[in-house]
Every structure is written in structure tokens, then in C-alpha cells.
């Protein structure tokens, strides 16, 4: 890079947290095609380990997972050090009840979607929450 040139912004880093390998593959493919960097975790415990070790711009989290479910993970995240407590969370789950949405908001989720989610909707919401251009 020569003097006066602006560096290209690095792509937003997304952590997908879902116990379903098919869901993780679908999200990863869609997000990578849209220019995002993607890491994966299979439950809230693995996600917390990754969040504490790496930098992420957005977390996409399911509710129903073994070992530590999505709501417990988000609650723990929001109580953690300020560097990670402020990472936006997009929850995507099959839980569609009004109480489910209320519980997610109370836990600290920024936006809530119900599966299935189209690739276009996924990218649009990720771009909105990361400030990227879709």
C-alpha cells in the first residue's frame, strides 16, 4: 500500500453457534458468499471459549443446543467482560412463541428470527447488525 491509499476494510467476522451441522454449513456458505468470515461452534460452551479467544463482529445463535443452550450463552456473554458483552447477537431458532421472543430480548439478544431463514434474509440481517453493505 502506498502513502495516501486507504486499506480495504476487513470483512466482518461472524460466529455461528448451532448444534446442527446442516444449519452451520448453510449459514457458513451463505455468509462466505456474501464476503463475511465465519467461525462455528456447536454449543454455548464452545462459543464462549471462542468469543474469549478471538474477535467477532456478530454472533448467530440457536436456542436449543446441548451442554449450554443459546439463552444461557447470551446471558453469560452479557455478564462477561465489556469487550465481548457488547457483541451483537442474532438469534435464529425454531422457537416461535411470543414468550420465546421476550425471553431472548431479556437475555440480551439484539434481533430474533424464526427458522427457516432464507439466504437473502440472513444476509440482510447480518449486514444490518454488522454495518456491512449487503
ABEGO torsion letter per residue (X at the ends): XBBGBBBBBBBBBBBBBBABAAAAAAAAAAAAAAGBBBBBBABAAAAAAAAAABBBABBBBBABBBGBBAAAAAAAAAABBAAAAABBBBBBBABABAAAAAAAAAAGBABBBBOBBBAAAAAAAAAAAAGBBX
